[in-house]
Amino acid sequence: MTVLHTFAPMAAELPPNIVLSSVRSDLADNHVAAPEGKDQEELAAIVAAARSEGIPLSVVVVPGNPGHDSSLRDLATEIGETTQGTVVVVSDDWIGTYSDSLSRVKLEWAEDVAKYRGNHPEEAVQAFIDRLEQPEGTSWSVLTGVVLALTALVIAGLYVVKSRRGREDAALPPHVDAGSAS
């Protein structure tokens, strides 16, 4: 085994029974691809609403849960190579995403609330979109700045208290020990 082989990227592992060409052709009409017999109307309405809000979304529903949740992201990435915008792949309990415009951090933040919806892809996709539309959580830069400022104020306050005590102690007459006076 060579060193180059060790660091070579692994091939994408797609969920079982997925045919990329079928998924891509199913996405063409309403940006939703779902297994045979699955009603796409509610998902298509959710996707259309997201698109009207400026989120270029496409949704793929995968039956069951694949062996690894990472295969959902691999499928989303494969679809995203030929589809502009954000691709969401939903299984019974997991979600995988790809986007050419949103950061991985924001995608995973939105994924967190969409997982474990028990074969309710409509709920999962709506939760994902709702989270994307929320302002992002805590700004760690602002929080760090506030903590540093408070720390500096505490240190300055302790310095002032200590310097006042030092001046007060210097102003007192020297302590005379009662046992040494004779």
TORZA-785204 format. One line per field, with one value per residue: residue number from 1; residue in one letter; y, x, z of N, C-alpha, C, CB in turn. Coordinates in steps of 0.1 Angstrom, whole numbers. Last residue first. Glycine has a CB too. Layout:
residues N
num	(NUM	...)
residu	(A	...)
n_Y	(Y	...)
n_X	(X	...)
n_Z	(Z	...)
ca_Y	(Y	...)
ca_X	(X	...)
ca_Z	(Z	...)
c_Y	(Y	...)
c_X	(X	...)
c_Z	(Z	...)
cb_Y	(Y	...)
cb_X	(X	...)
cb_Z	(Z	...)
//
This chain:
residues 182
num	(182	181	180	179	178	177	176	175	174	173	172	171	170	169	168	167	166	165	164	163	162	161	160	159	158	157	156	155	154	153	152	151	150	149	148	147	146	145	144	143	142	141	140	139	138	137	136	135	134	133	132	131	130	129	128	127	126	125	124	123	122	121	120	119	118	117	116	115	114	113	112	111	110	109	108	107	106	105	104	103	102	101	100	99	98	97	96	95	94	93	92	91	90	89	88	87	86	85	84	83	82	81	80	79	78	77	76	75	74	73	72	71	70	69	68	67	66	65	64	63	62	61	60	59	58	57	56	55	54	53	52	51	50	49	48	47	46	45	44	43	42	41	40	39	38	37	36	35	34	33	32	31	30	29	28	27	26	25	24	23	22	21	20	19	18	17	16	15	14	13	12	11	10	9	8	7	6	5	4	3	2	1)
residu	(S	A	S	G	A	D	V	H	P	P	L	A	A	D	E	R	G	R	R	S	K	V	V	Y	L	G	A	I	V	L	A	T	L	A	L	V	V	G	T	L	V	S	W	S	T	G	E	P	Q	E	L	R	D	I	F	A	Q	V	A	E	E	P	H	N	G	R	Y	K	A	V	D	E	A	W	E	L	K	V	R	S	L	S	D	S	Y	T	G	I	W	D	D	S	V	V	V	V	T	G	Q	T	T	E	G	I	E	T	A	L	D	R	L	S	S	D	H	G	P	N	G	P	V	V	V	V	S	L	P	I	G	E	S	R	A	A	A	V	I	A	A	L	E	E	Q	D	K	G	E	P	A	A	V	H	N	D	A	L	D	S	R	V	S	S	L	V	I	N	P	P	L	E	A	A	M	P	A	F	T	H	L	V	T	M)
n_Y	(485	468	443	438	454	467	491	498	530	547	546	549	524	515	532	523	496	501	512	490	472	485	487	459	452	466	454	428	435	445	422	406	420	417	389	387	402	387	363	372	379	354	339	345	320	313	331	335	311	297	272	263	259	239	218	215	207	183	169	169	154	129	109	88	101	122	124	158	185	198	194	208	233	228	219	244	260	246	247	275	277	273	248	221	191	167	143	129	102	86	79	104	130	154	184	208	241	251	232	200	185	182	174	147	142	153	136	112	119	123	96	83	90	71	38	22	42	37	40	57	91	119	150	183	215	251	280	303	324	320	303	280	274	269	246	228	226	214	190	178	174	158	132	101	72	55	54	79	112	143	176	196	190	179	169	148	126	128	122	96	82	86	72	50	31	8	22	55	56	67	79	67	87	101	89	83	58	62	75	55	22	-12)
n_X	(97	79	74	47	34	47	34	34	37	7	-5	2	5	-22	-32	-17	-27	-54	-52	-42	-63	-84	-71	-69	-96	-103	-88	-100	-126	-121	-111	-134	-151	-137	-139	-167	-171	-156	-170	-195	-187	-179	-201	-233	-257	-274	-289	-324	-342	-342	-333	-354	-373	-361	-362	-390	-397	-384	-397	-424	-421	-412	-415	-401	-393	-375	-347	-337	-340	-324	-299	-298	-291	-264	-256	-258	-240	-216	-214	-232	-248	-245	-246	-251	-265	-273	-293	-309	-328	-351	-359	-342	-336	-316	-315	-296	-296	-283	-285	-274	-251	-241	-262	-261	-238	-246	-267	-252	-236	-255	-263	-241	-240	-254	-253	-273	-304	-337	-366	-363	-355	-363	-349	-355	-341	-343	-332	-348	-365	-392	-398	-386	-404	-427	-418	-414	-440	-452	-438	-447	-474	-471	-461	-467	-452	-451	-416	-399	-392	-380	-387	-389	-408	-394	-368	-366	-367	-342	-326	-335	-326	-299	-292	-310	-307	-303	-286	-270	-236	-205	-179	-146	-123	-92	-60	-42	-33	-22	1	16	6	8)
n_Z	(762	739	729	732	714	685	665	631	619	608	575	548	538	538	518	496	494	489	464	449	452	437	412	406	405	382	362	363	355	329	316	317	301	276	273	270	247	228	228	218	192	182	183	183	184	153	126	122	103	79	86	102	82	67	86	90	64	62	83	75	51	59	83	95	120	124	128	119	119	136	123	99	106	111	86	72	86	80	52	39	7	-20	-28	-6	7	33	48	77	91	93	67	48	24	12	-4	-19	-31	-63	-93	-101	-104	-79	-63	-65	-50	-25	-18	-16	6	25	27	37	63	77	65	54	52	62	41	9	5	-14	-21	-31	-35	-34	-31	-13	-17	-13	-33	-24	-3	-18	-32	-11	-2	-25	-26	-3	-11	-34	-36	-21	-32	-53	-55	-36	-50	-55	-65	-84	-104	-127	-120	-103	-119	-131	-108	-102	-125	-124	-99	-82	-53	-38	-9	-11	-21	-14	-33	-26	-7	-17	-5	15	7	-18	-10	2	-8	0)
ca_Y	(485	482	448	430	456	455	489	490	517	546	542	561	532	508	533	537	499	494	520	502	468	482	499	467	446	469	468	430	429	453	433	401	419	431	396	380	406	401	363	366	389	366	336	350	329	313	321	341	318	311	280	266	269	253	222	219	220	193	170	175	167	138	120	86	89	126	116	144	177	198	189	193	231	235	210	232	264	248	234	269	278	287	256	234	197	180	146	138	110	92	78	90	126	140	178	195	233	254	244	208	189	185	189	154	138	159	150	113	116	135	106	81	98	84	49	16	34	43	34	48	77	110	136	173	202	238	271	291	326	328	317	287	278	280	258	232	231	227	200	182	182	171	143	114	83	54	50	65	103	129	166	196	198	186	179	162	129	130	135	107	83	91	86	51	45	9	11	45	60	55	82	69	75	102	92	96	60	54	82	66	34	0)
ca_X	(102	80	88	57	32	44	43	28	43	20	-6	-2	17	-12	-37	-16	-13	-50	-57	-34	-51	-86	-75	-57	-88	-110	-86	-85	-123	-127	-102	-122	-154	-139	-126	-160	-178	-153	-156	-194	-193	-169	-190	-221	-248	-273	-279	-310	-339	-348	-325	-341	-376	-363	-349	-381	-402	-380	-382	-420	-426	-402	-424	-407	-400	-390	-356	-335	-348	-338	-301	-301	-305	-273	-256	-265	-254	-220	-216	-220	-249	-245	-235	-255	-254	-275	-280	-309	-317	-346	-368	-346	-343	-319	-318	-302	-295	-290	-281	-285	-258	-232	-258	-272	-239	-235	-270	-262	-230	-248	-273	-245	-231	-261	-246	-264	-292	-324	-358	-370	-350	-367	-349	-357	-345	-343	-333	-340	-352	-385	-404	-380	-390	-427	-422	-403	-430	-457	-437	-433	-471	-477	-451	-473	-451	-463	-429	-401	-397	-379	-389	-377	-412	-407	-370	-365	-378	-354	-325	-336	-341	-306	-291	-305	-308	-314	-290	-279	-249	-214	-192	-157	-131	-106	-69	-49	-39	-34	-9	11	14	0)
ca_Z	(776	745	728	740	728	692	676	642	620	616	589	556	539	546	531	500	496	502	475	451	457	451	419	407	415	395	365	366	368	339	317	324	315	282	274	281	260	231	232	231	201	183	192	176	191	168	132	123	115	79	77	108	93	61	80	101	69	53	83	88	51	53	79	81	119	122	137	121	109	140	136	99	102	121	97	68	86	94	59	45	22	-15	-35	-11	-1	25	43	66	89	105	78	50	37	10	9	-21	-19	-50	-86	-97	-117	-90	-63	-72	-64	-33	-20	-26	-7	21	23	23	54	74	71	64	47	66	51	18	4	-3	-24	-20	-42	-27	-42	-10	-21	-3	-34	-36	0	-8	-39	-19	7	-20	-37	-4	1	-35	-36	-25	-22	-44	-62	-41	-39	-60	-55	-75	-92	-128	-131	-97	-111	-140	-115	-92	-122	-135	-101	-95	-58	-47	-18	-5	-22	-11	-27	-35	-9	-13	-16	15	20	-17	-18	10	-9	0)
c_Y	(498	480	462	435	449	457	476	487	510	532	543	558	544	517	527	539	513	497	514	511	481	479	496	480	454	464	472	444	431	448	443	413	414	430	410	386	399	405	377	366	384	376	347	348	333	323	323	331	324	318	295	275	273	263	236	224	225	207	182	178	175	152	131	97	88	113	120	137	162	189	188	188	216	232	215	222	252	251	236	256	270	288	270	241	211	183	158	141	120	102	86	90	111	135	163	189	220	244	245	220	197	189	192	169	145	155	157	128	117	132	119	90	95	92	62	27	30	35	43	42	68	96	128	159	192	226	257	281	314	329	326	301	285	284	270	245	236	234	214	192	187	180	157	125	95	64	49	64	89	120	152	186	199	195	186	173	143	133	138	120	94	92	92	66	45	23	14	34	50	60	69	71	77	90	93	99	73	56	75	74	45	12)
c_X	(110	85	90	71	43	44	38	38	36	24	7	-3	14	0	-27	-20	-10	-35	-53	-39	-42	-72	-76	-60	-75	-101	-92	-82	-109	-124	-108	-112	-142	-143	-127	-146	-170	-159	-152	-180	-192	-174	-180	-209	-236	-263	-278	-301	-325	-345	-329	-333	-363	-365	-350	-368	-394	-385	-378	-405	-422	-408	-415	-418	-408	-398	-370	-346	-346	-346	-316	-305	-308	-287	-265	-267	-262	-235	-221	-224	-237	-245	-235	-243	-259	-262	-283	-295	-319	-335	-364	-356	-346	-324	-322	-303	-302	-286	-289	-281	-271	-239	-248	-269	-250	-235	-259	-266	-240	-241	-266	-255	-235	-253	-253	-256	-283	-313	-346	-361	-358	-362	-353	-357	-345	-347	-332	-342	-342	-370	-397	-385	-383	-412	-422	-406	-418	-447	-441	-431	-456	-474	-457	-463	-457	-463	-440	-415	-399	-382	-388	-379	-401	-411	-383	-368	-378	-366	-337	-336	-343	-321	-299	-304	-302	-317	-302	-283	-258	-228	-200	-170	-142	-113	-84	-58	-47	-41	-22	0	8	9)
c_Z	(778	759	734	739	737	707	683	653	632	617	596	571	547	548	541	514	501	505	488	462	459	458	434	415	417	406	379	370	372	353	328	326	323	297	280	283	271	244	236	236	216	192	193	185	182	173	147	130	115	92	77	99	100	72	74	96	81	58	74	88	63	52	72	78	106	119	136	130	111	131	140	112	101	118	109	79	82	94	73	51	27	0	-30	-17	-5	17	34	61	78	103	90	61	37	24	6	-7	-22	-39	-73	-89	-114	-103	-74	-73	-71	-47	-28	-29	-18	8	18	18	39	64	67	72	58	60	55	29	14	-5	-12	-27	-31	-37	-38	-22	-17	-6	-24	-37	-12	-5	-30	-26	0	-10	-33	-15	1	-23	-35	-25	-28	-33	-51	-47	-45	-48	-62	-63	-81	-116	-131	-108	-105	-131	-124	-99	-112	-132	-112	-98	-72	-52	-27	-14	-15	-11	-25	-27	-19	-16	-11	4	21	-3	-18	3	0	0)
cb_Y	(473	489	449	415	452	443	501	477	517	553	528	567	537	495	526	547	496	479	521	509	458	470	505	471	431	463	477	426	414	455	441	390	408	438	397	365	401	410	357	351	392	372	323	365	322	299	322	354	308	310	275	253	263	253	212	207	219	190	157	166	167	132	127	73	88	136	116	141	182	212	198	186	237	250	206	225	275	260	225	278	272	294	255	243	188	191	134	152	101	82	64	81	134	131	185	186	240	253	256	199	176	173	192	153	122	155	157	106	102	139	109	66	94	92	50	7	43	44	20	38	77	110	131	175	199	238	275	285	338	321	317	279	265	276	256	221	220	225	195	169	175	169	142	117	85	40	37	55	109	126	167	210	193	175	172	164	119	118	135	106	69	82	90	44	55	4	-2	52	62	48	92	57	69	114	80	106	60	39	84	76	39	0)
cb_X	(111	67	91	57	18	54	43	22	58	19	-13	-14	21	-9	-51	-23	-6	-53	-73	-33	-43	-95	-88	-52	-84	-124	-92	-77	-127	-142	-101	-115	-166	-151	-119	-158	-192	-158	-147	-200	-207	-168	-183	-222	-243	-269	-266	-310	-339	-362	-326	-334	-386	-375	-345	-379	-417	-386	-376	-424	-442	-400	-431	-413	-410	-391	-351	-321	-344	-343	-294	-288	-307	-270	-242	-259	-256	-212	-203	-214	-262	-258	-237	-260	-250	-278	-274	-316	-305	-342	-370	-333	-356	-307	-329	-294	-299	-304	-282	-295	-263	-223	-253	-286	-242	-222	-271	-275	-224	-237	-283	-249	-216	-264	-231	-254	-285	-322	-353	-378	-334	-383	-335	-369	-336	-352	-323	-344	-346	-387	-419	-384	-382	-434	-436	-399	-426	-470	-445	-424	-474	-492	-444	-486	-437	-462	-428	-399	-409	-364	-403	-376	-425	-418	-368	-350	-379	-356	-312	-326	-345	-303	-276	-314	-302	-327	-292	-292	-253	-210	-200	-159	-136	-113	-68	-38	-28	-31	-4	22	15	-10)
cb_Z	(778	745	713	735	733	688	686	636	621	630	590	550	524	541	532	491	483	501	474	437	449	453	413	392	412	395	354	354	368	336	304	316	317	275	260	278	260	220	221	231	198	168	188	171	204	173	125	131	127	76	63	112	103	51	68	110	73	39	79	100	49	39	92	80	130	111	151	127	95	140	146	94	88	123	102	56	76	100	58	56	27	-21	-50	1	-13	34	35	71	86	115	82	52	39	5	17	-30	-7	-53	-94	-89	-124	-92	-50	-63	-64	-26	-6	-22	-6	32	35	21	57	86	66	58	37	82	47	11	7	-1	-30	-12	-54	-15	-53	4	-15	11	-32	-48	3	4	-46	-29	17	-12	-49	-7	14	-35	-49	-17	-17	-38	-70	-30	-32	-66	-48	-70	-86	-129	-145	-93	-99	-149	-124	-81	-116	-148	-102	-106	-49	-40	-10	0	-37	2	-35	-44	4	-19	-27	17	31	-19	-33	13	-23	12)
//
